[in-house]
Each structure stands twice: as structure tokens, then as C-alpha cells.
Amino acid sequence: MWEIAQDLMVFVLKAAVIVFAVMLIVGVIAQAAQRQKGRKGELVVDRLSDDLRDGVHRLKLELLDKKHRKKIQKELKRKQKEQKGASARKRIFVIDFKGSMDAHEVDSLRREVNAVVAVAEPGEQVMVRLESPGGVVHGYGLGAAQLQRLRDADLELIVSVDKVAASGGYMMAAVANHIQAAPFAIIGSIGVLAQLPNFHRWLKKHDVDFEQVTAGEYKRTLTMFGENTEEGRHKFKQDLENIHEQFKAHIRKFRPELDFDKVATGEYWTAQEALTYGLVDSLTTSDAWLLERRESHDMFLVRYVVKKNIGERVGRNVAAVLYAVKNFISKN
């Protein structure tokens, strides 16, 4: 019996290897073909208020006995009918932004902002649930400009930080009319960082020459392979200081009451500390804020969803196959 089980396991492993190889080849080919095409997506709108209310109602009903449950269900149905017949409620639009180092998510943000600006009425609220440790200056600068469009449309912008809004993330958050954060969220890091390795001594040790030709005195200040000079380092530092001053000017535009000698040092704080410095306006989570308004507002989550290409779908299937094989082996 054990020999039969062993043979079966060997057969399954061989089959899995063949399937994995075929799917990997297909995935590589598909990924290469997909690079020639633009990534497409679609705008998706979810009614958050319905989901929140339904969840609360279901839990309340589950906690009741059968007799009281029927009574409450009737009351809920009656209230729903009354709400449908009543005048339109206030609306809140919700956008999620989870930024990476290269800030490529700003492209989806742009499309989401386009949609909200097109349909929202002046005075309505937009909550952006923002999470980012920062990244490239031009990417997060564009992200901040996209949020500025919401304010330019006379919409009230609330940025909610549950985990982190640092450096470029805080650059975006600062645009808001109101910044709220969970107590232990990381806030701040108003500074600029650049770093790169230098292989000049290693190349010199191995008798490898590196040639670099530029036109323009400061076309290249620091390099990874050439010998860096004090003049180049000084110019590079000047450029960083210049960007830092622009960063501070951006924050000062929206939060002029801040003491920049204290907050623009590149340090970061928990939201509890940041509140004392004026970097955030209140302490709460995005869930708590939305839940408080579930009965009084209609809330819409606006998402631009990029469709996964063939390579990504194949990769996901390969992972599923490997996971199934692993479970089969562990059980046998």
C-alpha cells in the first residue's frame, strides 16, 4: 500500500512540474506580448454605506431571539422604505491610495479624481484613505496636485491615515482640509533623501576605466562609477536643499501654523505626537469615521481597477498549483 502511495506521489510531482513548466513558458510569452500593449482598467463604484448598514443590521439581528428578530426586521424594512421616499441624503466619496516608492498608483488616482470631480457637488466630502511611506518627488508631487483638484472643485477633502503618511505621503496628506490618523500611525518625515553606491575604487583596483562625457557643467554631479568630487557633492547637496525648501513651501501653503524648525527636520512621529505639532487635526480611524456616518450619508467607494494581464493570471495559477502539491505531500 505504501509503495502505491509513493508511486502516486511521484506521478503527481512529475505532473505538477510539467504543468508548472508549461504555464511558466506561456506566462513569459504572454508577459512579453503584454508589454507591447497599454494596461487597461475600469472604474468601479461600491456603495459603502449599504455595506456598513447591512453589516451592523445583520449582527444586531443575529443577537436577538426569533420573536424579536422578526419584529426588528419589519422595522428595518419600514425605515428603508421611508428613506427611499425621503429627500436625497448627503454624499461622501471615498478613494483609497496606497502608494509605493515610484508612485505609479497616481495614474489610478488621477482617473478616480476625474470621476469624483465630474459628479460631486460643491461642498460635498471626499475621504482619501491614504497609506504611503513616500518615494520619488515628481510622483508624489503629482499625487498632491491631483488631490488639490478636489479642493479646487470646492469639495471638502478629508485625508485619513491608518498606518503611515511620511515624506511624499505627507506631502499629499497636507493638501487636505482635515487630516485624521489612527493613534499609532506614522506621520511626518518632511525631508529629502538621495543615496547611491560608488564603485570607483573597486573599478580602479581591477584596472577598469570608466569614461563619462557630459555637456553642461552640472549635467552630472555624483556618479556610481566615476570618481566623485567635493564640488559635485556640494552641488548635489544644494539640489536636495532646494527640493526640501519647495517641500516646506508646499506644506506651509496648506498648514501655515506649523513650526517648521521643529517639524521639517526629516523626523517622523506617531499621530499622537504629530497632533501636538499640528501635523494632524484629530485621532481616529477611517472605519470609525465612516461608521459614524452610515445612517446620515450615502457613501461611495470609487476605484479604478487595472485588469490583470495574462502573465499575472498565469503566475497566480502556478502559485495555486504549487500550493496544492505542497498540501498533498504534507498530508501523505
VOFITI-740403 format. One record per atom (N, C-alpha, C): x, y, z. Coordinates in steps of 0.05 Angstrom, whole numbers, padded with zeros to 5 digits, always signed. Layout:
REM VOFITI-740403
XYZ...
This chain:
REM VOFITI-740403
+00017-00024+00000+00000+00000+00000+00017+00025+00000+00039+00024+00016+00057+00047+00018+00071+00052-00009+00078+00030-00023+00091+00033-00049+00072+00046-00070+00046+00039-00068+00026+00051-00087+00024+00081-00081+00024+00088-00055+00022+00117-00047+00047+00132-00057+00071+00119-00054+00095+00132-00064+00095+00137-00094+00086+00116-00109+00084+00119-00138+00065+00141-00145+00042+00143-00131+00023+00164-00136+00035+00191-00131+00050+00194-00109+00063+00219-00103+00083+00228-00124+00098+00208-00133+00118+00214-00154+00104+00223-00180+00082+00209-00187+00066+00216-00211+00055+00245-00208+00044+00251-00185+00033+00278-00180+00055+00300-00183+00078+00294-00171+00100+00313-00172+00110+00317-00201+00112+00296-00216+00120+00298-00244+00100+00314-00260+00074+00309-00255+00053+00323-00269+00054+00353-00262+00058+00358-00236+00059+00386-00227+00082+00401-00240+00106+00387-00242+00129+00400-00254+00123+00407-00284+00111+00388-00298+00104+00393-00326+00085+00416-00329+00064+00415-00312+00044+00437-00313+00057+00464-00307+00075+00464-00286+00088+00488-00278+00105+00499-00301+00120+00481-00315+00138+00489-00337+00122+00501-00360+00099+00488-00367+00083+00497-00389+00071+00525-00382+00060+00527-00358+00048+00552-00350+00068+00575-00348+00092+00568-00340+00114+00588-00338+00121+00598-00366+00124+00580-00385+00130+00588-00412+00108+00606-00424+00084+00597-00420+00061+00613-00430+00060+00640-00417+00066+00641-00391+00066+00666-00377+00087+00685-00387+00111+00675-00391+00133+00692-00401+00126+00703-00429+00116+00686-00446+00108+00695-00473+00086+00716-00471+00066+00711-00455+00044+00729-00452+00053+00756-00440+00071+00754-00420+00081+00779-00408+00096+00796-00428+00112+00783-00445+00127+00798-00466+00108+00811-00485+00087+00796-00493+00067+00808-00511+00052+00830-00499+00046+00828-00472+00030+00848-00459+00045+00874-00456+00072+00873-00456+00088+00897-00454+00084+00916-00478+00076+00903-00500+00071+00919-00524+00044+00934-00523+00027+00927-00504+00001+00939-00502-00002+00955-00476-00019+00975-00476-00024+00991-00452-00041+00975-00433-00037+00980-00407-00054+00967-00387-00080+00982-00385-00102+00967-00387-00128+00979-00386-00142+00971-00360-00162+00987-00352-00177+00982-00328-00205+00993-00330-00219+00993-00308-00246+01003-00308-00252+01016-00282-00271+01035-00282-00279+01049-00258-00301+01032-00244-00297+01027-00218-00316+01011-00203-00326+01029-00180-00352+01029-00175-00364+01044-00153-00379+01025-00135-00372+01025-00110-00385+01009-00090-00400+01027-00070-00424+01018-00061-00439+01033-00041-00430+01024-00013-00411+01039-00003-00401+01032+00024-00422+01034+00046-00439+01055+00044-00459+01059+00065-00478+01035+00067-00485+01023+00045-00503+00999+00045-00489+00976+00059-00463+00972+00052-00448+00950+00064-00445+00954+00094-00439+00978+00103-00436+00984+00131-00462+00980+00147-00484+00991+00135-00510+00988+00149-00519+00959+00150-00516+00945+00127-00524+00917+00127-00508+00900+00147-00483+00905+00149-00466+00890+00168-00475+00894+00196-00480+00920+00204-00490+00926+00231-00517+00913+00236-00535+00915+00216-00562+00904+00220-00561+00874+00223-00545+00861+00207-00543+00831+00208-00533+00823+00236-00513+00837+00246-00503+00829+00273-00524+00834+00294-00538+00856+00293-00559+00861+00312-00581+00839+00312-00588+00831+00287-00609+00810+00285-00600+00784+00295-00574+00777+00291-00564+00752+00300-00563+00749+00330-00562+00772+00343-00560+00772+00373-00588+00770+00386-00609+00772+00370-00636+00771+00380-00648+00743+00378-00669+00738+00394-00683+00712+00392-00702+00715+00367-00714+00692+00360-00730+00691+00336-00754+00711+00336-00767+00713+00359-00790+00731+00362-00783+00760+00357-00762+00769+00371-00754+00797+00369-00741+00803+00342-00728+00782+00330-00715+00785+00304-00735+00793+00283-00758+00780+00283-00779+00786+00263-00789+00815+00266-00792+00823+00291-00802+00850+00297-00782+00871+00286-00756+00867+00292-00736+00886+00283-00734+00886+00253-00736+00863+00240-00735+00861+00211-00757+00878+00198-00781+00877+00210-00803+00893+00200-00797+00923+00202-00785+00931+00225-00779+00959+00230-00757+00968+00210-00738+00951+00205-00717+00958+00186-00728+00962+00158-00745+00944+00150-00758+00947+00123-00774+00973+00121-00788+00979+00143-00804+01004+00143-00786+01028+00141-00763+01028+00155-00744+01050+00154-00732+01053+00126-00726+01030+00114-00715+01031+00087-00734+01043+00067-00760+01037+00069-00780+01049+00052-00782+01079+00056-00781+01087+00082-00782+01115+00088-00758+01130+00077-00735+01118+00078-00711+01130+00068-00712+01134+00038-00723+01114+00024-00725+01116-00005-00744+01139-00013-00765+01143+00003-00784+01164-00003-00775+01192+00006-00755+01192+00024-00745+01218+00034-00727+01232+00014-00721+01256+00020-00703+01272+00002-00675+01260+00003-00660+01265-00018-00633+01254-00021-00615+01261+00003-00599+01242+00012-00582+01246+00034-00555+01258+00024-00539+01268+00043-00513+01278+00036-00495+01255+00026-00476+01262+00009-00459+01241-00002-00430+01245+00007-00416+01222+00010-00388+01222+00015-00375+01203-00006-00354+01213-00019-00339+01197-00038-00313+01188-00025-00307+01162-00028-00283+01151-00015-00264+01141-00036-00238+01148-00033-00217+01140-00051-00195+01127-00035-00185+01104-00043-00162+01092-00030-00137+01097-00045-00115+01106-00031-00089+01109-00044-00068+01096-00027-00056+01075-00037-00034+01061-00024-00010+01063-00042+00007+01082-00035+00030+01090-00053+00055+01074-00048+00069+01068-00070+00095+01055-00069+00117+01075-00075+00141+01065-00076+00164+01083-00079+00163+01099-00105+00154+01086-00127+00154+01101-00153+00127+01115-00158+00109+01113-00139+00083+01127-00140+00067+01122-00166+00070+01098-00177+00055+01092-00202+00025+01091-00197+00016+01089-00172-00012+01089-00165-00026+01115-00171-00010+01136-00175-00021+01163-00181-00038+01162-00207-00031+01144-00225-00046+01143-00250-00075+01135-00245-00079+01115-00227-00106+01107-00219-00120+01129-00204-00104+01142-00186-00115+01165-00171-00126+01186-00189-00111+01192-00210-00120+01212-00229-00147+01206-00241-00151+01181-00248-00177+01173-00260-00199+01174-00239-00193+01167-00215-00213+01168-00194-00221+01197-00187-00201+01214-00186-00207+01243-00182-00223+01254-00205-00217+01246-00229-00233+01256-00252-00262+01249-00249-00267+01224-00240-00295+01215-00237-00310+01231-00215-00296+01235-00192-00309+01248-00170-00314+01278-00177-00294+01291-00188-00298+01319-00196-00321+01323-00215-00325+01303-00233-00345+01305-00253-00374+01303-00242-00377+01289-00219-00404+01284-00209-00410+01297-00182-00390+01303-00166-00394+01314-00139-00403+01343-00141-00420+01350-00121-00430+01378-00119-00412+01393-00100-00408+01419-00104-00392+01436-00086-00402+01432-00057-00383+01430-00039-00390+01426-00011-00391+01397-00002-00392+01378-00020-00393+01350-00013-00365+01341-00003-00365+01319+00012-00340+01310+00024-00327+01287+00008-00301+01288+00007-00285+01266-00005-00265+01257+00016-00266+01231+00023-00246+01220+00041-00226+01204+00025-00200+01210+00029-00179+01194+00017-00165+01178+00039-00168+01152+00037-00154+01134+00057-00126+01130+00046-00107+01144+00058-00080+01146+00047-00060+01130+00063-00043+01115+00049-00022+01100+00062+00003+01101+00044+00024+01113+00054+00049+01114+00038+00072+01123+00055+00096+01110+00053+00120+01119+00066+00136+01139+00050+00125+01146+00026+00138+01165+00009+00153+01152-00015+00166+01169-00030+00180+01158-00054+00190+01181-00071+00189+01178-00098+00200+01198-00116+00185+01224-00114+00200+01246-00116+00189+01273-00113+00168+01279-00134+00175+01274-00160+00157+01281-00181+00131+01265-00180+00132+01240-00171+00108+01223-00170+00090+01233-00148+00101+01238-00124+00084+01247-00102+00075+01276-00105+00092+01292-00119+00083+01319-00125+00059+01319-00143+00058+01300-00162+00035+01298-00180+00011+01288-00164+00016+01269-00145-00006+01259-00128-00019+01281-00112-00002+01299-00101-00012+01322-00085-00028+01341-00103-00019+01344-00128-00033+01362-00147-00061+01350-00154-00062+01323-00156-00088+01311-00161-00108+01316-00138-00098+01314-00113-00116+01320-00090-00123+01349-00090-00105+01366-00098-00111+01395-00100-00135+01400-00118-00138+01384-00139-00161+01387-00157-00188+01384-00142-00188+01367-00122-00213+01363-00107-00220+01388-00092-00200+01401-00080-00205+01426-00066-00212+01448-00085-00199+01448-00108-00206+01469-00128-00235+01466-00138-00246+01442-00135-00274+01438-00143-00293+01444-00120-00283+01457-00099-00299+01465-00076-00310+01440-00061-00294+01419-00061-00301+01395-00045-00285+01395-00019-00298+01385+00002-00283+01383+00028-00267+01357+00028-00241+01360+00030-00223+01337+00028-00214+01329+00056-00220+01304+00063-00211+01292+00088-00191+01270+00081-00167+01272+00092-00147+01250+00088-00146+01235+00114-00149+01208+00112-00149+01191+00136-00125+01172+00134-00108+01172+00154-00083+01156+00154-00086+01135+00176-00088+01110+00168-00090+01088+00187-00062+01077+00195-00043+01079+00176-00017+01067+00181+00006+01086+00178+00010+01098+00155+00033+01115+00151+00028+01136+00129+00036+01160+00134+00037+01181+00114+00062+01197+00119+00084+01189+00107+00110+01201+00112+00122+01211+00086+00139+01232+00088+00153+01243+00066+00133+01250+00043+00135+01237+00020+00116+01243-00002+00088+01237+00006+00084+01217+00024+00057+01211+00033+00045+01234+00049+00062+01247+00065+00052+01271+00080+00049+01295+00061+00066+01296+00040+00063+01317+00020+00034+01317+00009+00024+01293+00003-00003+01290-00007-00024+01296+00015-00019+01286+00039-00039+01289+00061-00042+01318+00068-00021+01334+00066-00022+01362+00074-00042+01379+00058-00050+01369+00035-00068+01384+00018-00096+01385+00030-00102+01366+00048-00130+01362+00058-00139+01386+00075-00166+01389+00075-00178+01408+00094-00175+01398+00123-00175+01371+00125-00174+01359+00152-00158+01333+00149-00138+01330+00167-00122+01305+00168-00129+01290+00194-00137+01266+00191-00142+01249+00215-00125+01224+00213-00117+01213+00236-00099+01190+00235-00105+01172+00259-00099+01146+00256-00100+01128+00278-00078+01135+00298-00082+01130+00323-00062+01140+00344-00033+01132+00338-00028+01108+00328-00001+01099+00324+00008+01100+00295-00007+01114+00278+00002+01118+00250+00027+01135+00250+00044+01130+00230+00069+01145+00227+00065+01169+00210+00072+01192+00220+00067+01218+00207+00093+01235+00205+00096+01249+00183+00118+01269+00182+00139+01262+00161+00164+01262+00170+00187+01258+00152+00188+01279+00130+00186+01305+00138+00187+01326+00118+00217+01332+00112+00227+01317+00094+00255+01318+00087+00260+01305+00060+00284+01306+00050+00291+01295+00024+00315+01277+00027+00314+01255+00014+00336+01235+00016+00344+01226-00012+00370+01223-00016+00381+01211-00041+00406+01196-00033+00409+01172-00044+00433+01156-00038+00439+01138-00061+00466+01133-00066+00474+01116-00087+00502+01104-00080+00507+01080-00089+00533+01068-00084+00554+01080-00104+00579+01077-00097+00601+01085-00115+00621+01063-00118+00626+01054-00142+00643+01031-00148+00670+01039-00158+00677+01065-00156+00702+01075-00168+00727+01061-00158+00729+01057-00132+00753+01044-00121+00755+01015-00129+00733+01002-00131+00733+00974-00140+00742+00972-00169+00732+00990-00186+00740+00990-00214+00769+00996-00217+00778+01015-00201+00807+01023-00202+00825+01000-00194+00816+00985-00173+00831+00962-00163+00834+00941-00184+00814+00938-00201+00814+00918-00222+00821+00929-00249+00833+00952-00249+00844+00965-00274+00822+00968-00295+00798+00977-00286+00776+00982-00305+00772+01012-00307+00774+01022-00331+00770+01051-00335+00740+01057-00339+00732+01079-00329+00704+01088-00334+00704+01116-00346+00692+01118-00369+00691+01144-00384+00662+01155-00383+00661+01181-00377+00635+01194-00378+00638+01221-00391+00622+01226-00411+00624+01251-00426+00597+01267-00422+00599+01292-00413+00575+01308-00409+00578+01335-00423+00556+01348-00429+00556+01375-00439+00539+01391-00419+00551+01411-00407+00537+01425-00385+00551+01420-00359+00558+01442-00345+00575+01440-00322+00564+01420-00301+00538+01421-00297+00526+01404-00276+00507+01383-00288+00513+01374-00312+00497+01352-00323+00498+01328-00306+00520+01322-00294+00523+01300-00275+00540+01309-00251+00529+01307-00227+00543+01315-00203+00556+01292-00190+00540+01272-00181+00551+01247-00170+00546+01224-00189+00564+01205-00189+00562+01182-00207+00568+01157-00191+00557+01135-00201+00562+01109-00188+00589+01097-00195+00601+01104-00218+00625+01090-00227+00649+01108-00229+00645+01135-00232+00668+01153-00233+00677+01162-00206+00698+01177-00205+00708+01188-00180+00693+01214-00174+00679+01215-00152+00663+01238-00144+00681+01259-00132+00674+01284-00137+00689+01307-00127+00673+01322-00105+00688+01338-00089+00675+01354-00068+00656+01374-00081+00664+01384-00104+00647+01404-00119+00620+01390-00127+00623+01365-00137+00599+01351-00145+00581+01344-00121+00593+01337-00099+00578+01331-00074+00563+01356-00065+00577+01379-00066+00566+01404-00057+00542+01412-00074+00544+01409-00100+00522+01415-00118+00498+01397-00114+00504+01371-00110+00483+01351-00105+00468+01358-00080+00483+01366-00059+00470+01374-00033+00454+01399-00037+00463+01418-00053+00448+01442-00059+00421+01435-00072+00422+01417-00091+00397+01409-00105+00377+01397-00085+00387+01380-00067+00370+01368-00047+00358+01390-00028+00374+01409-00020+00364+01431-00003+00343+01447-00017+00347+01451-00044+00328+01466-00059+00301+01452-00060+00301+01425-00064+00277+01409-00064+00264+01410-00036+00280+01409-00015+00270+01410+00012+00255+01436+00017+00266+01458+00007+00253+01484+00011+00226+01485-00004+00225+01473-00027+00200+01472-00042+00180+01454-00027+00189+01433-00016+00173+01415+00000+00160+01430+00024+00177+01445+00038+00168+01461+00061+00148+01482+00052+00153+01495+00029+00135+01515+00019+00108+01503+00012+00108+01479+00002+00083+01465-00004+00067+01460+00022+00080+01450+00043+00067+01445+00068+00057+01471+00080+00074+01492+00079+00067+01518+00091+00042+01530+00078+00038+01524+00052+00015+01535+00038-00012+01525+00050-00012+01500+00059-00036+01487+00070-00037+01487+00100-00014+01488+00113-00013+01487+00142+00006+01509+00152-00001+01534+00149+00018+01556+00155+00024+01559+00185+00008+01546+00202+00012+01550+00231+00034+01532+00242+00045+01514+00226+00066+01496+00236+00092+01510+00242+00106+01499+00262+00132+01509+00269+00152+01492+00253+00162+01504+00231+00178+01488+00212+00206+01481+00223+00215+01497+00242+00241+01490+00254+00239+01463+00269+00215+01456+00278+00211+01431+00293+00202+01408+00275+00185+01414+00255+00172+01392+00240+00186+01386+00213+00203+01404+00203+00215+01399+00177+00243+01390+00179+00248+01373+00198+00275+01363+00203+00280+01335+00190+00259+01324+00178+00262+01297+00168+00253+01276+00188+00246+01284+00212+00237+01265+00233+00208+01257+00227+00200+01234+00240+00172+01226+00239+00163+01219+00267+00136+01220+00270+00125+01216+00297+00100+01198+00294+00091+01187+00317+00065+01175+00317+00044+01197+00315+00020+01190+00307-00001+01211+00304-00007+01225+00330-00004+01211+00353-00009+01224+00379+00010+01247+00383+00036+01243+00376+00055+01264+00378+00051+01285+00356+00045+01276+00332+00040+01294+00309+00017+01313+00315-00002+01304+00330-00025+01321+00337-00016+01346+00353+00003+01342+00371+00013+01364+00387+00029+01384+00370+00040+01375+00348+00055+01393+00330+00037+01406+00309+00012+01396+00307-00006+01407+00287-00004+01394+00260+00010+01371+00258+00013+01357+00233-00013+01342+00225-00029+01335+00245-00055+01323+00241-00075+01338+00258-00101+01335+00251-00122+01350+00265-00138+01334+00285-00139+01308+00282-00154+01291+00300-00144+01263+00299-00151+01248+00320-00143+01220+00322-00167+01202+00319-00168+01187+00298-00190+01167+00294-00182+01150+00270-00195+01127+00267-00190+01110+00244-00211+01116+00222-00204+01109+00198-00222+01114+00175-00248+01098+00179-00247+01074+00190-00271+01058+00195-00289+01071+00214-00278+01081+00236-00295+01094+00256-00309+01119+00245-00295+01134+00229-00306+01159+00217-00329+01152+00198-00325+01132+00182-00346+01124+00163-00370+01111+00177-00364+01095+00197-00386+01081+00211-00405+01101+00225-00393+01123+00235-00409+01144+00248-00429+01157+00229-00423+01156+00203-00440+01170+00183-00456+01151+00166-00457+01126+00174-00471+01106+00157-00501+01112+00154-00514+01123+00174-00542+01128+00172-00549+01155+00160-00531+01174+00162-00537+01201+00153-00527+01207+00125-00509+01190+00114-00497+01196+00088-00498+01171+00070-00498+01177+00044-00493+01156+00024-00464+01157+00018-00450+01135+00020-00421+01135+00016-00414+01116-00007-00396+01127-00025-00389+01112-00049-00359+01109-00051-00350+01084-00053-00321+01079-00057-00316+01079-00087-00298+01096-00095-00292+01099-00124-00264+01087-00129-00263+01067-00146-00238+01053-00151-00233+01050-00181-00209+01055-00190-00201+01048-00217-00185+01022-00216-00196+01001-00226-00184+00974-00224-00170+00967-00250-00144+00963-00248-00128+00955-00272-00131+00925-00276-00139+00917-00300-00142+00889-00305-00115+00874-00306-00115+00851-00294-00090+00835-00294-00085+00824-00321-00059+00825-00329-00053+00813-00356-00050+00783-00354-00046+00771-00377-00045+00741-00378-00022+00730-00361+00001+00744-00362+00024+00735-00346+00018+00734-00317+00005+00755-00307-00002+00756-00278-00022+00734-00270-00041+00729-00288-00061+00708-00282-00048+00681-00283-00030+00676-00301-00016+00650-00302+00001+00647-00277+00015+00668-00269+00031+00667-00245+00015+00659-00221-00009+00671-00219-00027+00665-00196-00035+00635-00197-00041+00625-00221-00049+00597-00224-00026+00578-00217-00002+00586-00225+00022+00569-00218+00025+00567-00188+00022+00590-00175+00025+00590-00146+00004+00573-00133-00020+00573-00144-00042+00556-00134-00035+00526-00137-00024+00519-00160-00016+00491-00165+00005+00482-00146+00026+00499-00142+00047+00492-00123+00037+00489-00095+00018+00506-00087+00007+00505-00061-00009+00479-00057-00024+00471-00078-00039+00446-00076-00021+00422-00074+00001+00422-00089+00020+00400-00088+00033+00398-00061+00040+00421-00050+00052+00422-00023+00033+00410-00002+00008+00417-00004-00012+00407+00015-00015+00377+00012-00015+00367-00013-00018+00339-00019+00005+00323-00007+00030+00334-00010+00053+00320+00001+00053+00319+00031+00045+00342+00043+00045+00343+00073+00025+00324+00085+00002+00320+00070-00019+00302+00081-00012+00272+00076+00005+00267+00057+00012+00239+00051+00040+00232+00058
